Amino acid sequence: MKTLLTFFALASALAFAQQNSSQDMKGMNMPGHDMSQMAGQNSGEDPDASMPAMHSMEGHHMDMGPHMKMTALRTPQPGDAERAQKVVEAARGVMEQYKDYHVALDEGFKIFHPEVPQKMYHFTNYRYGFEAAFKFNPEHPTSLLYEKVGDGYHLVGVMYTAPKRFTEDDLNERIPLSVAQWHEHVNFCRAPVGRRLESLGPNPKFGLRGSITTQAECDAAGGEFRPIVFNWMVHVYPLEKDTAQIWSVDRQHAD
């Protein structure tokens, strides 16, 4: 669960940055996520109460079920491959720049819970996360993705983010959807206070593996419904040789 707490904290922080961006540029209509209530932050609620919701994110990309929204793969258009390749090349430059994780730390990237064993560690740059709310710069990924090797870290990929308000056409402008698939987590019913553990187990009602998938069902169960709980995300593994592996939608969710 601690690993999932790390992921939740990461997504919350990125959402906070994008939410603040809309406040600082009011005329641009760029609302972010309201994660404070879901996380139990700023409400006096025990933060551990959110852990069942985070536990529900485990599994193989949530089986691509009703709690996962993926962008549809589009028919390739002229120029798509070239545009996607430019992103990969920029990401490769980032990989070269930050292959020594000490450099990333020196330049403002922060590790989420390095003391907690994880499959993949997010080194996040909040300034770049803020920037991603307004424009796409493939040389400025929101997070660097490292795997633990001995006492150090091995860089394997990067993560880009985009505001949840983005349409698929907007995302396609950043990275062609004939190549990449972005995802976001949707249809989340937060369990009522005192019933958080009902998000766990083999047949949960609440959370991102829960049977509840609509506002009406969630209201009837006394929960709190969130249509979307995180911003758009996409991982890129630019050192892979195969295009499918470079733009893998499963690797980030592997057990």
Residue frames as qw, qx, qy, qz and C-alpha x, y, z in Angstrom:
[[0.000, 0.883, 0.469, 0.000, 0.00, 0.00, 0.00],
 [0.338, -0.719, 0.082, 0.602, 2.89, 2.37, 0.65],
 [0.351, -0.014, 0.587, 0.730, 3.84, 2.16, -3.00],
 [0.067, 0.655, 0.651, 0.377, 0.31, 3.17, -3.97],
 [0.261, -0.862, -0.259, 0.348, 0.42, 5.97, -1.45],
 [0.384, -0.391, 0.347, 0.761, 3.48, 7.19, -3.30],
 [0.203, 0.317, 0.678, 0.631, 1.62, 7.11, -6.62],
 [0.104, -0.818, -0.563, -0.060, -1.36, 8.89, -5.15],
 [0.337, -0.751, -0.049, 0.565, 0.86, 11.59, -3.65],
 [0.348, -0.123, 0.506, 0.779, 2.53, 12.05, -7.02],
 [0.078, 0.528, 0.676, 0.508, -0.73, 12.45, -8.89],
 [0.237, -0.848, -0.435, 0.188, -2.09, 14.75, -6.20],
 [0.374, -0.580, 0.119, 0.714, 0.97, 16.97, -6.40],
 [0.241, 0.088, 0.589, 0.766, 0.77, 17.21, -10.17],
 [0.059, -0.703, -0.657, -0.266, -2.91, 18.01, -9.96],
 [0.318, -0.794, -0.264, 0.445, -2.20, 20.70, -7.39],
 [0.331, -0.319, 0.320, 0.828, 0.32, 22.32, -9.70],
 [0.077, 0.315, 0.659, 0.678, -2.16, 22.39, -12.57],
 [0.194, -0.782, -0.591, 0.031, -4.94, 23.64, -10.31],
 [0.322, -0.690, -0.068, 0.644, -2.76, 26.54, -9.19],
 [0.285, -0.022, 0.494, 0.821, -1.93, 27.30, -12.79],
 [0.019, -0.624, -0.651, -0.431, -5.59, 27.98, -13.49],
 [0.319, -0.829, -0.361, 0.283, -5.78, 30.29, -10.50],
 [0.386, -0.509, 0.179, 0.748, -2.74, 32.24, -11.61],
 [0.007, 0.090, -0.548, -0.831, -4.05, 32.60, -15.17],
 [0.386, 0.345, 0.654, -0.552, -7.77, 33.03, -14.58],
 [0.508, 0.540, -0.099, -0.663, -8.63, 33.97, -18.11],
 [0.247, 0.386, -0.822, -0.339, -7.39, 30.70, -19.55],
 [0.852, -0.078, 0.028, -0.517, -10.10, 28.39, -18.09],
 [0.583, 0.344, -0.730, 0.094, -7.66, 25.69, -16.99],
 [0.698, -0.528, 0.245, -0.417, -9.12, 24.02, -13.90],
 [0.255, 0.393, -0.876, 0.116, -7.11, 21.28, -12.24],
 [0.601, -0.280, -0.747, -0.051, -8.02, 18.42, -9.97],
 [0.452, -0.618, 0.267, -0.586, -9.51, 18.89, -6.53],
 [0.696, 0.089, -0.703, 0.115, -7.62, 16.10, -4.81],
 [0.053, -0.400, 0.584, -0.704, -7.63, 17.43, -1.25],
 [0.731, -0.194, 0.233, -0.612, -10.92, 15.85, -0.23],
 [0.925, 0.157, -0.317, -0.138, -10.15, 12.51, -1.82],
 [0.587, 0.331, -0.593, 0.440, -6.78, 12.31, -0.08],
 [0.609, -0.646, -0.426, 0.173, -8.12, 13.42, 3.25],
 [0.466, 0.020, -0.120, 0.876, -5.86, 16.47, 3.08],
 [0.067, -0.178, 0.035, -0.981, -6.94, 19.81, 4.54],
 [0.593, -0.383, -0.406, -0.581, -10.02, 18.12, 5.98],
 [0.437, -0.498, 0.558, -0.500, -8.76, 16.74, 9.26],
 [0.967, 0.033, -0.030, -0.249, -9.33, 13.18, 8.04],
 [0.675, -0.442, 0.557, 0.198, -6.83, 10.43, 8.73],
 [0.333, 0.612, -0.544, -0.467, -4.66, 10.15, 5.58],
 [0.183, -0.161, 0.968, 0.055, -4.62, 6.36, 6.02],
 [0.570, 0.413, 0.553, -0.447, -8.31, 6.36, 5.14],
 [0.544, 0.674, -0.224, -0.447, -7.37, 6.95, 1.49],
 [0.180, -0.462, 0.848, 0.189, -5.09, 3.91, 1.31],
 [0.592, 0.255, 0.761, -0.074, -7.82, 1.46, 0.21],
 [0.531, 0.796, 0.111, -0.270, -8.54, 3.71, -2.76],
 [0.137, 0.764, -0.590, -0.221, -4.88, 3.66, -3.71],
 [0.454, -0.196, 0.869, 0.013, -4.68, -0.10, -3.23],
 [0.681, 0.495, 0.489, -0.231, -7.42, -0.42, -5.81],
 [0.397, 0.804, -0.310, -0.315, -5.02, 0.84, -8.49],
 [0.384, -0.409, 0.811, 0.166, -3.02, -2.39, -8.34],
 [0.753, 0.332, 0.564, -0.071, -3.19, -4.88, -11.20],
 [0.471, 0.058, 0.573, 0.668, -2.56, -5.01, -14.90],
 [0.037, -0.083, -0.275, -0.957, -3.69, -1.55, -15.96],
 [0.442, 0.168, 0.503, -0.724, -6.96, -2.18, -14.07],
 [0.451, 0.274, 0.838, 0.137, -7.88, -4.59, -16.90],
 [0.000, 0.067, 0.410, 0.909, -8.69, -1.52, -19.03],
 [0.082, -0.529, -0.843, 0.052, -12.12, -1.62, -17.35],
 [0.042, -0.846, -0.445, -0.291, -14.69, 1.06, -16.46],
 [0.438, -0.846, -0.054, 0.299, -12.24, 2.87, -14.18],
 [0.468, -0.354, 0.416, 0.695, -9.62, 3.45, -16.86],
 [0.512, 0.811, 0.190, -0.210, -10.05, 5.81, -19.76],
 [0.577, -0.203, 0.482, 0.628, -7.63, 5.40, -22.64],
 [0.323, 0.617, -0.216, -0.684, -7.31, 7.54, -25.70],
 [0.872, 0.348, 0.333, -0.084, -8.35, 5.69, -28.84],
 [0.477, -0.260, 0.562, 0.624, -5.67, 4.70, -31.30],
 [0.461, 0.718, 0.070, -0.516, -6.23, 6.73, -34.45],
 [0.826, 0.458, 0.229, 0.237, -5.55, 5.98, -38.08],
 [0.543, -0.352, 0.178, 0.741, -2.02, 7.19, -38.86],
 [0.339, 0.918, 0.180, -0.100, -1.92, 10.52, -40.62],
 [0.659, 0.535, -0.100, 0.520, 0.89, 12.00, -42.70],
 [0.099, 0.685, -0.341, 0.636, 3.55, 13.35, -40.41],
 [0.769, -0.572, 0.002, -0.284, 2.44, 11.41, -37.30],
 [0.934, -0.086, -0.118, 0.326, 5.45, 9.12, -37.22],
 [0.473, 0.465, -0.162, 0.731, 7.80, 12.04, -37.64],
 [0.317, -0.701, 0.103, -0.631, 6.13, 14.06, -34.87],
 [0.886, -0.451, -0.015, -0.102, 6.22, 11.11, -32.49],
 [0.851, 0.140, -0.151, 0.483, 9.85, 10.43, -33.33],
 [0.174, 0.650, -0.194, 0.713, 10.75, 14.01, -32.42],
 [0.633, -0.643, 0.124, -0.413, 9.27, 13.42, -28.97],
 [0.972, -0.161, -0.037, 0.164, 11.25, 10.19, -28.63],
 [0.640, 0.416, -0.170, 0.624, 14.45, 11.93, -29.68],
 [0.158, -0.712, 0.202, -0.653, 13.86, 14.73, -27.17],
 [0.833, -0.495, 0.081, -0.236, 13.16, 12.13, -24.48],
 [0.916, 0.092, -0.134, 0.367, 16.38, 10.35, -25.36],
 [0.300, 0.601, -0.240, 0.701, 18.22, 13.61, -24.84],
 [0.542, -0.645, 0.168, -0.512, 16.57, 13.88, -21.42],
 [0.976, -0.212, -0.048, 0.033, 17.65, 10.32, -20.65],
 [0.714, 0.339, -0.217, 0.573, 21.23, 11.17, -21.52],
 [0.021, -0.679, 0.203, -0.706, 21.11, 14.32, -19.41],
 [0.568, -0.516, 0.325, -0.553, 19.72, 12.60, -16.33],
 [0.849, 0.064, -0.524, -0.014, 21.13, 9.07, -16.52],
 [0.383, 0.051, -0.632, 0.672, 23.05, 10.01, -13.39],
 [0.330, -0.726, -0.586, -0.144, 20.22, 10.51, -10.91],
 [0.439, -0.491, -0.244, 0.712, 22.36, 12.88, -8.86],
 [0.126, 0.069, 0.307, 0.941, 22.10, 15.37, -11.71],
 [0.290, -0.560, -0.618, -0.469, 18.31, 15.14, -11.60],
 [0.500, -0.659, -0.471, 0.307, 18.32, 15.80, -7.87],
 [0.388, -0.295, -0.007, 0.873, 20.68, 18.74, -8.28],
 [0.023, -0.130, -0.409, -0.903, 18.37, 20.25, -10.90],
 [0.403, -0.074, 0.212, -0.887, 15.23, 20.13, -8.79],
 [0.690, -0.109, -0.607, -0.379, 13.69, 16.71, -9.35],
 [0.433, -0.403, 0.576, -0.564, 12.30, 15.18, -6.14],
 [0.340, 0.024, -0.936, -0.088, 12.05, 11.47, -5.32],
 [0.688, -0.381, -0.050, -0.615, 8.79, 10.23, -3.88],
 [0.827, -0.418, 0.292, -0.236, 9.44, 8.10, -0.79],
 [0.489, 0.568, -0.662, -0.006, 12.85, 6.67, -1.69],
 [0.244, -0.343, 0.822, -0.384, 12.66, 4.61, 1.51],
 [0.765, 0.175, 0.440, -0.436, 9.66, 2.64, 0.18],
 [0.358, -0.117, 0.827, 0.417, 10.44, -0.28, -2.18],
 [0.561, 0.598, 0.172, -0.547, 8.81, 0.38, -5.55],
 [0.781, 0.340, 0.451, 0.266, 8.77, -1.05, -9.04],
 [0.433, 0.525, 0.204, 0.704, 9.43, 2.40, -10.50],
 [0.318, -0.581, -0.323, 0.676, 10.40, 5.63, -8.77],
 [0.263, 0.844, 0.326, 0.335, 9.07, 8.98, -9.95],
 [0.410, -0.305, -0.079, 0.856, 11.53, 11.86, -9.79],
 [0.173, 0.804, 0.545, 0.165, 9.19, 14.81, -10.30],
 [0.269, 0.000, 0.015, 0.963, 9.91, 18.38, -11.31],
 [0.094, 0.678, 0.632, -0.364, 6.99, 20.50, -10.10],
 [0.079, 0.603, -0.166, -0.776, 7.99, 23.42, -12.27],
 [0.094, 0.125, -0.798, -0.582, 7.75, 21.21, -15.34],
 [0.022, 0.442, 0.893, -0.080, 4.43, 19.83, -14.09],
 [0.099, 0.700, 0.301, -0.640, 3.15, 23.39, -13.85],
 [0.075, 0.450, -0.486, -0.746, 4.46, 24.18, -17.32],
 [0.048, 0.107, 0.940, 0.321, 2.66, 21.14, -18.76],
 [0.196, 0.610, 0.654, -0.401, -0.67, 22.72, -17.85],
 [0.238, 0.804, 0.030, -0.544, -0.06, 25.35, -20.52],
 [0.535, 0.684, -0.421, -0.264, 2.30, 23.96, -23.13],
 [0.984, -0.060, 0.146, 0.084, 4.10, 20.81, -24.15],
 [0.171, 0.812, -0.558, -0.009, 7.88, 20.72, -24.07],
 [0.972, 0.011, -0.232, -0.022, 9.19, 17.18, -24.61],
 [0.509, 0.410, -0.511, 0.558, 12.51, 18.27, -23.12],
 [0.203, -0.332, 0.496, -0.776, 10.68, 18.97, -19.84],
 [0.551, -0.279, -0.765, -0.184, 8.96, 15.76, -18.70],
 [0.546, -0.675, 0.034, -0.496, 6.95, 16.10, -15.52],
 [0.759, -0.505, 0.402, -0.082, 8.67, 13.03, -14.08],
 [0.358, 0.526, -0.767, -0.083, 11.72, 10.89, -14.70],
 [0.937, -0.185, -0.009, -0.297, 11.19, 7.16, -14.18],
 [0.149, 0.596, -0.771, 0.169, 13.92, 5.24, -12.41],
 [0.920, -0.210, -0.314, -0.100, 14.29, 1.65, -11.25],
 [0.498, -0.763, 0.403, -0.087, 16.31, 0.88, -8.13],
 [0.857, 0.328, -0.344, 0.200, 19.67, -0.76, -8.74],
 [0.625, -0.017, -0.467, 0.625, 21.72, -1.46, -5.63],
 [0.266, -0.559, -0.374, 0.691, 22.18, 1.83, -3.79],
 [0.012, 0.289, -0.241, -0.926, 21.39, 3.90, -6.87],
 [0.578, 0.546, 0.428, -0.430, 18.81, 4.35, -9.62],
 [0.338, -0.008, 0.709, 0.619, 18.68, 3.40, -13.29],
 [0.365, 0.438, 0.038, -0.821, 16.73, 5.72, -15.61],
 [0.367, 0.188, 0.885, 0.216, 14.23, 3.82, -17.81],
 [0.138, 0.604, 0.641, 0.453, 11.74, 6.42, -19.01],
 [0.004, 0.006, 0.161, -0.987, 9.92, 9.71, -18.65],
 [0.064, 0.606, 0.787, -0.100, 6.35, 10.75, -17.94],
 [0.015, -0.180, -0.196, -0.964, 4.44, 13.59, -19.56],
 [0.066, 0.519, 0.749, -0.407, 1.19, 15.02, -18.18],
 [0.056, -0.299, -0.388, -0.870, -1.64, 17.15, -19.53],
 [0.348, -0.036, 0.394, -0.850, -4.67, 18.80, -17.90],
 [0.298, 0.261, 0.908, -0.137, -7.73, 16.62, -17.41],
 [0.409, 0.655, 0.239, -0.588, -9.77, 19.19, -19.38],
 [0.061, 0.448, -0.658, -0.602, -7.89, 18.24, -22.56],
 [0.858, 0.331, 0.108, -0.378, -9.82, 16.59, -25.38],
 [0.847, -0.016, 0.434, 0.305, -8.26, 13.83, -27.43],
 [0.532, 0.768, 0.119, 0.335, -7.69, 16.37, -30.18],
 [0.188, -0.930, 0.282, -0.140, -5.69, 18.45, -27.69],
 [0.734, -0.439, 0.502, 0.130, -3.62, 15.43, -26.71],
 [0.810, 0.395, 0.337, 0.273, -3.12, 14.56, -30.37],
 [0.266, 0.934, -0.112, 0.208, -1.52, 17.96, -30.85],
 [0.403, -0.766, 0.499, -0.047, 1.08, 17.03, -28.23],
 [0.243, -0.305, 0.902, 0.186, 1.74, 13.44, -29.31],
 [0.530, 0.106, -0.529, -0.654, -0.05, 11.75, -32.24],
 [0.687, -0.140, 0.519, -0.489, -2.73, 9.37, -30.97],
 [0.879, 0.345, -0.270, -0.189, -1.97, 6.99, -33.80],
 [0.538, 0.416, -0.639, 0.358, 1.22, 6.22, -31.86],
 [0.111, 0.133, -0.705, 0.688, 0.67, 6.99, -28.17],
 [0.475, -0.581, -0.586, -0.304, -2.21, 6.30, -25.81],
 [0.080, -0.374, 0.453, -0.806, -2.71, 8.61, -22.86],
 [0.475, -0.417, -0.774, -0.047, -4.77, 7.44, -19.90],
 [0.210, -0.396, 0.349, -0.823, -6.64, 8.81, -16.92],
 [0.143, -0.189, -0.929, 0.284, -8.40, 7.19, -13.96],
 [0.367, -0.223, -0.219, -0.876, -12.17, 7.66, -13.93],
 [0.713, -0.343, -0.412, -0.452, -15.46, 6.72, -12.24],
 [0.364, 0.130, -0.740, 0.550, -14.08, 6.64, -8.72],
 [0.578, -0.648, -0.270, -0.415, -16.47, 6.15, -5.80],
 [0.162, 0.410, -0.659, 0.609, -14.77, 6.97, -2.54],
 [0.506, -0.383, -0.770, 0.060, -16.06, 4.85, 0.31],
 [0.375, -0.825, -0.107, -0.408, -17.85, 6.60, 3.17],
 [0.050, -0.599, 0.630, -0.492, -15.94, 7.30, 6.38],
 [0.616, -0.265, 0.624, -0.401, -15.65, 4.11, 8.37],
 [0.891, 0.265, 0.346, -0.131, -16.01, 1.87, 5.31],
 [0.207, 0.788, -0.500, -0.293, -12.66, 2.47, 3.59],
 [0.356, -0.310, 0.877, 0.094, -11.66, -1.19, 3.83],
 [0.695, 0.437, 0.529, -0.215, -14.54, -2.04, 1.50],
 [0.446, 0.793, -0.304, -0.282, -12.30, -0.79, -1.31],
 [0.058, -0.509, 0.857, 0.056, -10.09, -3.84, -0.70],
 [0.647, 0.052, 0.722, -0.239, -10.64, -7.52, -1.22],
 [0.326, 0.049, 0.813, 0.480, -11.50, -9.59, -4.30],
 [0.058, 0.601, 0.681, 0.414, -14.91, -7.99, -4.97],
 [0.168, -0.305, -0.322, 0.880, -14.79, -4.38, -3.78],
 [0.196, 0.809, 0.554, -0.018, -17.69, -1.96, -4.17],
 [0.025, -0.979, 0.022, 0.202, -15.61, 1.21, -3.88],
 [0.429, -0.585, 0.492, 0.481, -12.38, 2.44, -5.41],
 [0.351, 0.603, -0.469, -0.542, -10.83, 2.01, -8.85],
 [0.166, 0.085, -0.962, -0.202, -11.53, -1.72, -8.90],
 [0.322, 0.191, 0.677, -0.634, -14.99, -1.35, -7.41],
 [0.220, 0.430, 0.845, 0.229, -18.31, -2.45, -8.86],
 [0.096, 0.851, 0.362, -0.369, -19.70, 1.07, -8.46],
 [0.483, 0.085, 0.404, 0.772, -19.13, 3.06, -11.64],
 [0.017, 0.639, 0.431, 0.637, -21.84, 5.74, -11.70],
 [0.085, -0.327, 0.285, -0.897, -22.83, 8.81, -9.71],
 [0.705, -0.326, -0.158, -0.609, -26.25, 7.30, -8.87],
 [0.866, -0.126, -0.473, 0.107, -24.76, 4.06, -7.54],
 [0.448, 0.178, -0.461, 0.745, -22.19, 5.94, -5.51],
 [0.297, -0.369, 0.140, -0.869, -24.77, 8.31, -4.01],
 [0.820, -0.294, -0.281, -0.401, -27.00, 5.38, -3.07],
 [0.834, -0.087, -0.441, 0.320, -24.07, 3.71, -1.29],
 [0.444, -0.880, -0.087, 0.144, -23.20, 6.89, 0.60],
 [0.725, -0.113, 0.183, 0.655, -19.92, 7.41, -1.21],
 [0.045, 0.822, -0.087, -0.561, -18.31, 10.39, -2.92],
 [0.784, 0.433, 0.387, 0.220, -18.13, 10.18, -6.71],
 [0.119, -0.711, 0.346, 0.601, -15.29, 11.58, -8.81],
 [0.798, 0.576, 0.090, -0.154, -15.69, 11.32, -12.60],
 [0.693, 0.536, -0.297, 0.380, -11.94, 11.89, -13.05],
 [0.690, -0.705, -0.045, 0.158, -9.36, 11.60, -10.29],
 [0.574, -0.432, 0.308, 0.624, -6.05, 12.30, -12.02],
 [0.278, 0.733, -0.260, -0.564, -4.69, 14.29, -14.94],
 [0.878, 0.463, -0.109, -0.054, -3.85, 12.76, -18.31],
 [0.453, -0.652, 0.580, 0.182, -0.58, 10.82, -18.24],
 [0.893, 0.429, -0.138, -0.017, 1.65, 9.02, -20.70],
 [0.628, -0.572, 0.455, 0.266, 4.89, 7.15, -20.09],
 [0.676, 0.686, -0.263, -0.051, 7.62, 6.96, -22.71],
 [0.789, -0.411, 0.386, 0.243, 10.53, 4.51, -22.70],
 [0.450, 0.832, -0.200, -0.256, 12.73, 6.06, -25.39],
 [0.109, -0.601, 0.778, 0.146, 15.65, 3.63, -25.14],
 [0.716, 0.150, 0.673, -0.107, 13.51, 0.68, -26.22],
 [0.155, -0.204, 0.692, 0.675, 13.90, -0.45, -29.82],
 [0.022, 0.423, 0.851, 0.310, 10.32, -1.44, -30.58],
 [0.169, -0.361, -0.135, -0.907, 7.70, 1.27, -31.03],
 [0.657, -0.500, -0.466, -0.318, 5.13, -0.64, -28.98],
 [0.703, -0.351, -0.414, 0.460, 7.58, -0.84, -26.09],
 [0.254, 0.177, -0.083, 0.947, 8.59, 2.80, -26.39],
 [0.369, -0.272, -0.060, -0.887, 4.93, 3.80, -25.95],
 [0.373, -0.191, -0.905, 0.075, 3.90, 0.93, -23.67],
 [0.460, -0.504, -0.038, -0.730, 0.65, 1.47, -21.72],
 [0.884, -0.328, -0.313, -0.118, 1.16, -1.63, -19.57],
 [0.652, 0.225, -0.482, 0.541, 4.72, -1.42, -18.30],
 [0.067, -0.453, 0.333, -0.824, 3.97, 1.30, -15.79],
 [0.717, -0.321, 0.129, -0.605, 1.27, -0.86, -14.19],
 [0.733, 0.143, -0.665, 0.035, 3.18, -4.15, -14.09],
 [0.774, -0.619, -0.087, -0.104, 3.07, -5.83, -10.68]]
